[in-house]
Amino acid sequence: MLTQERLKQLATYNPETGLLVCVKNRKGSKNKIGDTLGSVNKVGYFEVQIDNRRYFVHRLACLYLTGTMPNGVVDLINRNPSVDRWANLRFVTQFENSDNANRLAERNSTGYVGVHRWNGKYRAKIVIKQKQVHLGTFDDALTAAAAYQVAKKQHQPCLEG
C-alpha cells in the first residue's frame, strides 16, 4: 500500500492547481523531475502509476495532504473529473455521490429534479446505483416531484453503507 512518505519521495502535490509533479527520477519511468505526473483516462480522470499500481490523482491528493488514503468516496464538487484542486474535493457517502446523477438538468422545463413532461403528463424517475427507476406518471409536476422525494428518502439509508 502506498504511504504518504513514499508519495512525497516521488512527487509534490499543489493544492491550488491540483497537479502532481515529479521530484525524483525513477528507473524505467519516462517522467523527469519537474514533469506533471499522470494522464487522463477514457472517462476524464487523471491517473498516475506508482510502484506498478494505478491511482486517481484526487485520491493521492488526500493521501499527500492528510496522510491517509480515503476509505470512502472522494467527490469532485464541480463534476469535472480533470480538476483535482483540493478546494474541488469533498468526502461523501456513496449515496451522496450517486445523488449527483439526480440533479436538475439544464433543459428541464418542470423545475423539479427527476420530473419531465411525457405525453401531456409528468413522469418521475430517480437514478439509484447508476440505474434509472421509473416512479410513475402523474397529472401534475408537483405530485411527480413528491413521488421523487419519497423515493429519495426511501433509498437513502440502503445506499449509504
Rosetta blueprint (number, residue, H / E / L):
1 M L
2 L L
3 T L
4 Q H
5 E H
6 R H
7 L H
8 K H
9 Q H
10 L H
11 A E
12 T E
13 Y E
14 N E
15 P L
16 E L
17 T L
18 G L
19 L E
20 L E
21 V E
22 C E
23 V L
24 K L
25 N L
26 R L
27 K L
28 G L
29 S L
30 K L
31 N L
32 K L
33 I L
34 G L
35 D L
36 T E
37 L L
38 G L
39 S E
40 V E
41 N L
42 K L
43 V L
44 G L
45 Y L
46 F E
47 E E
48 V E
49 Q E
50 I E
51 D L
52 N L
53 R E
54 R E
55 Y E
56 F E
57 V H
58 H H
59 R H
60 L H
61 A H
62 C H
63 L H
64 Y H
65 L H
66 T H
67 G L
68 T L
69 M L
70 P L
71 N L
72 G L
73 V E
74 V E
75 D E
76 L E
77 I L
78 N L
79 R L
80 N L
81 P L
82 S L
83 V L
84 D L
85 R L
86 W H
87 A H
88 N H
89 L E
90 R E
91 F E
92 V E
93 T L
94 Q H
95 F H
96 E H
97 N H
98 S H
99 D H
100 N H
101 A H
102 N L
103 R L
104 L L
105 A L
106 E L
107 R L
108 N L
109 S L
110 T L
111 G L
112 Y L
113 V L
114 G L
115 V E
116 H E
117 R E
118 W E
119 N L
120 G L
121 K E
122 Y E
123 R E
124 A E
125 K E
126 I E
127 V E
128 I E
129 K L
130 Q L
131 K E
132 Q E
133 V E
134 H E
135 L E
136 G E
137 T E
138 F E
139 D L
140 D L
141 A H
142 L H
143 T H
144 A H
145 A H
146 A H
147 A H
148 Y H
149 Q H
150 V H
151 A H
152 K H
153 K H
154 Q H
155 H H
156 Q H
157 P H
158 C H
159 L H
160 E H
161 G L
